[in-house]
């Protein structure tokens, strides 16, 4: 047994591997005994308590991390949990590492995860396949924990694929709905495209370094020469684009809303989709080495942020708005990571992770709130059929409003600090155009979120007479209240200034912040940038108010609709990308499959096999007449054969 | 004066041909059976003859094996013939031709 030495940190404490192990074991238990645990609330209680235990262990790990002394780079817990693969020259151990970045991710996955598990107990109350649902949810949590704990690329990749699988299982959880089944398949296939790039990137890394261990690879990353410097980060980024739903591989996320709403909150908003951001931040040395790759990340991020925000403005489905909003916010995070890599800016990296954290809080809150609204309206998702719900759903409504103000970036809620950190660092590092795009996206964010809140919670009720909204049980509103509290205060608490805890915490990874020496374009001071951002948010809110709440909004909307109807339906459909991909990739694929299945397979493959069988059958039909049943004929045949053989032997002997 | 080996072989060949022809042309199962015995004994005679010519022992041992196998074969064969006869009251080989395609 090879015992790998822990590098640059303290030996891995024994309880760390238990963090992913608990939910995995919970999943196994629930999926194996789903029939016996399936009734009542037991499945939910088991699932919530295992993820809760992981949360407690995470807190222990974070406490352990914070009390460590020594150089900042050495404040990590890392080491092998056990030896996994030892084949010839390839040695891969199940190595885990807890540093600041992992700790932040662990806290989100287990913390927000626990809240969503608890919420699910109420939301899935009447579903018959509760145990299966909670089993999948636990499996997801375990896989995600494995992903963020990984200290080498192979373990990371295993977690990466497992979360993809769980996403598929949970999107198509109600598989008897054709849309849900199709959405799950779509998510899986689109993710596969990204994963192939990611895998090639990992293989290139292995080919060049001969190891997959993070510490070793990152330490030697600068050794690379030539085109590979750009190829590796770009391929890794392809994986991130798929997993984090960035343009052009974002098409799966809006459809993923067919899954149960808590799943949308946990997997498709708070945790799994941030895996791409996490991975890019983790492998940032590669991106810093290549200007092209870093610029690609930042550009894709900014473009996605704006693109998804425009689409979100025109969606009528309460969850699809949030889905496009998630894509857009992830774009902000990639913009920040890209800027961090472009300008070697620790603040930009930290801003990305900061926004990842606050986004996890307020987006989970918004999704769970949307779920609560749907629960109250018996599954209604069309916002045009809601309105005035603040009166009947006060707790859901007020917590939703906290989430709304947080995503808008109204001070002092969390989104204000994290989004501003991104915008300010983009501007101060001199990426004016990217800042402009991101600011436009922020304006649109304010518009579509305000539109959603006004349509759902204010104005007159537009639901049909026979629907009687009722506030959700406290097992669902409880997590909402906790998340609202976090969404409200986490910004102030973590990142009031560039010396806030989140920036401090991440210094060992990304370096120490130094005031930018370069003179930025136009030279707007930081306070001015903050004012601009808040002004944009208020402007977006005002526009939404004018169109959806104020007197005469109806007419203004009708006038706009008349003038821009073609453009509107184009944007509403997500720029018709689904149709384009359908024509470009799905149709040729299906055609080839059809030809292969119904022409080649039936005619050529089956033809050959069947033809052989028929011809053998026919010849056997003729030959079987020889067996007459008359013993004397057999004797004659034997004799003839013996004579012929004998004659042959004699002939050969002579 | 001794009889030349060729004579033994000739007798043996005659016996074998008699047996073979008997098996081929007779329909009575018992006769066919006796003809088979005739062929086996022709072979035995050949074995012994060649052993005498070469001064060896292996052929004579082979004869014992043939005798044992023939005895066993007779036991099984006669049992089959008896049971067929009980069922059909006939020993005609050509009538027992059910085992065909």
Interface residues (C-beta under 8 A of the other chain):
Chain A: X624 X625 X627 X628 X629 X630 X631 X632 X635 X636 X639
Chain B: X20 X23 X24 X27 X32 X93 X94 X96 X97 X98 X99 X100 X101
